[in-house]
């Protein structure tokens, strides 16, 4: 079972006339507004300036394949002086009630163009003393929570993961489970015998409050199991409720440093239990736009949409473009149900 690339890829490319997105547009979150018949993409956009600051752009589509930008300005800007003052990236969208909740990775200080020799060294350690908090001294990646009704006006609620950790790939469930909010995340530091994993991997937490996750104990969700999962892994997309369990995609970095995609079905009542897991990857970098970007060899989705039994997987390709892959959702679920956990 494999995902099929859209022949019209990439679906979004950098815009040379917009300084905030003239270098790259990638890692899009997605939401399907059934009432309007629109697919929304909230994508990460990068500037060509050496600071490599990132923003969120918004695009819409009537058919899920062909997208138009909503504005020549970012849908969400960096805060300039806040905890997300240098970059916002890799959004994931869920909607509960009338609010869209967006989890996103961010940094306090610029990161620099990591693919350029010496580019990261200029920015990775800010010039601050030992009296500053660890996340500031290391310029660690944090995960924030933003809320909006219209993708124009935003509330930055704050950190949703422990700010003392480099914790990303944080994804909320679109509804409470047994009265609790649920979050999947990937802390880089939770490695070693005391954590039961040799590589950074996916964890899950349950909280009474959306900002309470740093104060509750997380459970190990998945770790490396198959040969294509040789290094770090994490969850990619907000889960979709099905009759068979919560469906989500995850990524793992292979021996060749390529990012490949697999799928999970989690228990409906206790999503900390994995019921089914694909033993082989569903997608790997193969095309020029996935291999020749600023990261050589990555397919990284941040959102999926189901329309008329078609699963639309919106992914970042090569850290430069937005692209699309599809499959029959019922066929993928049938395949997953044959796979052991």
C-alpha positions in Angstrom: 0.0 0.0 0.0 1.5 3.3 -1.1 0.3 6.9 -1.4 0.0 8.3 -4.9 1.5 11.7 -5.8 -0.6 14.3 -7.4 0.6 14.8 -11.0 0.4 18.6 -10.5 2.9 18.7 -7.7 4.1 20.9 -6.2 0.8 22.6 -5.3 2.5 25.7 -3.8 5.9 27.1 -4.5 7.9 30.1 -3.1 6.6 33.5 -4.2 9.4 35.7 -5.5 7.4 38.9 -4.9 6.6 38.2 -1.2 9.7 38.7 0.9 8.3 36.5 3.8 7.9 33.5 1.5 10.4 34.0 -1.3 12.6 31.0 -0.2 10.3 28.2 0.7 6.7 27.2 1.4 6.2 23.8 3.1 4.9 21.6 5.9 1.2 22.6 5.5 -1.6 22.0 8.0 -5.0 21.3 6.5 -8.6 21.6 7.4 -11.7 20.8 5.3 -14.7 23.2 5.8 -17.5 21.0 4.6 -20.1 23.8 4.8 -18.1 26.0 2.5 -16.7 23.1 0.4 -13.2 24.5 0.9 -9.9 23.0 1.9 -7.7 25.4 3.9 -3.9 25.1 4.0 -1.9 26.9 6.7 1.6 26.5 5.5 5.1 27.3 6.8 6.7 30.1 4.7 10.4 31.0 4.9 12.2 34.2 4.0 15.5 34.2 2.0 17.2 36.5 4.6 20.1 34.7 6.4 18.1 34.8 9.6 15.7 32.2 8.0 12.6 33.5 9.8 9.4 31.6 9.1 5.7 32.7 9.1 2.3 31.1 8.3 0.6 31.7 5.0 -3.0 30.7 4.1 -4.3 29.2 0.9 -7.7 27.8 -0.1 -9.0 25.3 -2.6 -12.5 24.2 -3.8 -11.3 20.8 -5.1 -8.4 20.0 -2.8 -5.9 19.9 -5.6 -5.5 23.5 -6.8 -4.8 26.3 -4.3 -4.8 30.0 -4.3 -3.1 32.2 -1.7 -5.6 34.3 0.4 -3.3 37.3 0.8 0.1 38.7 0.0 0.7 39.0 3.8 1.2 36.3 6.3 -1.9 34.8 7.9 0.1 34.7 11.2 3.3 36.6 11.9 6.0 36.1 14.4 5.6 37.9 17.7 8.9 39.7 17.3 9.6 39.9 21.1 7.8 36.8 22.4 8.8 33.2 22.8 8.0 32.8 19.1 9.8 35.9 18.1 12.1 34.4 15.5 10.2 31.7 13.7 6.9 29.9 13.7 6.7 26.6 11.8 5.1 23.2 11.2 1.5 24.1 12.2 -1.2 21.5 13.0 -4.9 22.4 13.0 -7.8 21.0 14.9 -11.2 22.6 15.4 -13.3 22.3 18.6 -16.5 24.3 18.7 -16.0 27.6 16.9 -12.3 27.8 17.5 -9.4 26.5 15.5 -6.5 25.4 17.7 -3.0 25.5 16.1 0.0 23.8 17.7 3.3 25.0 16.2 7.0 24.8 16.7 8.9 28.1 17.4 12.1 29.7 18.5 12.9 32.8 20.5 16.0 33.6 18.4 16.8 33.2 14.7 18.0 29.8 13.6 19.9 30.6 10.5 20.1 28.8 7.2 21.1 25.3 8.5 21.9 23.9 5.0 24.6 26.5 4.4 28.0 25.6 5.8 28.4 27.6 9.0 24.9 29.0 8.7 23.6 27.4 11.8 26.7 28.2 13.9 25.9 31.9 13.8 22.5 31.5 15.4 22.2 28.3 17.4 23.5 29.7 20.7 22.3 33.2 21.5 24.7 35.5 23.3 23.1 35.2 26.8 24.6 34.3 30.1 24.2 31.3 32.4 21.6 33.2 34.4 19.1 32.9 31.5 16.8 29.9 31.3 18.1 26.9 29.5 15.7 27.1 26.5 17.0 30.7 25.9 20.7 29.7 26.1 20.3 26.8 23.8 17.7 28.4 21.5 15.6 25.2 21.9 12.6 24.6 19.8 9.4 25.2 21.8 5.8 24.3 20.9 3.1 27.0 21.2 -0.6 27.0 21.0 -2.5 29.6 19.0 -6.3 30.1 18.6 -8.3 31.7 15.9 -11.8 31.8 14.5 -10.9 33.3 11.1 -7.2 32.9 10.5 -6.9 36.7 10.8 -7.1 37.4 14.5 -5.0 35.2 16.8 -4.7 34.5 20.5 -1.2 33.2 21.4 -2.2 31.1 24.4 1.4 30.1 25.4 3.5 27.0 25.6 1.7 23.7 25.3 4.7 21.5 26.1 7.5 21.8 28.7 9.6 24.9 27.7 12.7 23.3 29.3 12.6 20.6 26.6 13.2 20.6 22.8 9.7 19.3 22.3 8.0 19.4 18.9 5.6 17.4 16.6 2.9 18.3 19.2 -0.6 17.5 17.9 -3.9 17.8 19.7 -6.8 15.4 19.2 -9.9 17.1 17.7 -12.1 16.2 20.6 -11.8 15.2 24.2 -11.4 11.5 25.0 -13.0 10.4 28.3 -13.3 14.1 29.3 -9.6 14.8 28.7 -7.7 16.8 26.1 -5.1 14.6 24.4 -1.7 15.6 23.0 0.9 13.6 21.1 4.5 15.1 21.2 8.1 14.3 20.6 10.7 15.5 23.2 14.2 15.1 21.9 15.8 14.7 25.4 13.6 11.7 26.5 16.1 9.1 25.4 17.8 6.3 27.4 17.0 3.4 29.6 14.9 5.5 32.0 12.6 6.4 29.0 12.6 3.0 27.3 13.8 4.2 23.9 17.2 4.7 22.2 15.9 7.4 19.9 13.5 10.4 20.2 10.0 9.1 19.7 6.3 9.7 20.1 4.6 10.2 23.5 1.0 10.9 24.5 -0.5 12.9 27.4 -4.0 13.5 28.8 -4.9 16.8 30.5 -7.9 18.6 32.0 -6.6 21.9 30.6 -5.1 22.7 27.2 -2.1 24.3 28.8 -1.7 21.6 31.5 0.3 19.1 29.5 3.7 20.1 30.8 2.4 19.2 34.3 1.1 15.7 33.6 2.9 12.4 33.0 3.2 11.3 29.4 3.1 7.7 28.1 5.3 6.2 25.4 3.2 5.8 22.3 5.5 4.4 19.6 9.3 3.9 19.2 11.5 2.5 16.5 10.4 -0.9 15.4 11.1 -1.5 11.7 14.3 -1.2 9.6 13.1 2.0 7.9 12.8 3.6 11.3 16.5 4.0 12.1 16.6 7.4 14.0 14.1 9.8 15.4 10.4 9.6 14.7 7.2 11.6 15.5 3.5 11.9 14.7 2.6 14.1 11.7 -1.1 14.7 11.4 -4.1 15.4 13.7 -5.9 12.1 14.2 -9.1 11.3 12.3 -11.9 9.4 14.1 -12.9 6.2 12.3 -15.1 3.2 13.3 -11.8 1.3 13.8 -9.8 3.8 15.8 -8.0 7.1 15.5 -6.1 7.3 12.3 -2.9 9.3 12.0 0.3 9.4 10.0 3.8 9.4 11.5 7.4 9.8 10.2 10.7 8.1 10.8 14.2 9.0 9.7 15.9 6.1 8.0 19.6 5.1 7.8 19.9 7.3 4.7 18.5 10.3 6.7 15.3 10.3 4.5 12.0 11.0 6.1 9.4 8.3 5.4 5.8 8.0 6.4 3.8 5.3 8.1 0.3 5.1 9.6 -1.3 4.1 12.9 -4.8 3.2 14.3 -5.1 4.1 17.9 -7.7 2.8 20.3 -10.9 5.0 20.4 -11.3 4.9 24.1 -7.6 4.9 25.1 -5.5 6.4 22.2 -2.4 5.5 24.2 -2.9 2.0 22.9 -1.7 1.3 19.3 -4.1 -1.2 17.6 -2.5 -1.3 14.2 0.7 0.0 12.6 2.0 -0.2 9.0 5.2 -2.4 8.9 6.4 -0.7 5.8 6.5 2.9 4.7 3.6 4.4 2.8 5.7 7.1 1.1 9.4 8.0 0.8 11.2 10.8 -1.0 11.6 9.9 -4.7 11.0 12.9 -6.9 13.3 15.9 -7.6 11.2 18.3 -5.5 11.4 15.9 -2.5 15.2 15.3 -2.8 16.7 18.5 -4.2 15.4 21.0 -1.6 16.9 22.5 1.4 16.7 19.2 3.2 17.6 16.4 0.8 15.0 13.7 1.2 11.9 14.6 3.1 8.1 14.1 2.8 6.6 15.8 5.9 2.8 16.2 6.2 1.2 18.3 8.8 -2.4 17.8 7.7 -4.8 15.4 6.1 -8.4 15.7 4.7 -10.9 13.1 3.8 -13.4 13.9 0.9 -15.6 11.3 -0.7 -13.3 8.4 0.5 -10.2 10.1 -0.8 -7.5 10.8 1.8 -5.6 14.0 0.9 -2.2 14.1 2.4 -0.6 17.6 2.3 3.1 17.5 2.8 6.3 19.5 2.7 8.7 18.3 0.0 12.4 18.9 0.4 11.7 21.7 2.9 10.9 23.9 -0.1 7.5 23.1 -1.6 3.9 22.1 -0.6 2.9 18.9 -2.3 -0.1 16.4 -2.3 -0.5 12.6 -2.2 -3.7 10.7 -2.1 -5.3 7.2 -1.7 -8.6 5.7 -1.1 -9.1 6.0 2.6 -11.2 2.8 3.0 -8.5 0.9 1.2 -5.8 2.2 3.5 -7.9 1.4 6.5 -8.5 -2.2 5.3 -4.8 -2.5 4.8 -4.0 -1.1 8.3 -6.5 -3.5 9.9 -4.4 -6.4 8.7 -1.3 -5.0 10.3 -0.3 -5.9 13.8 0.5 -3.2 16.4 
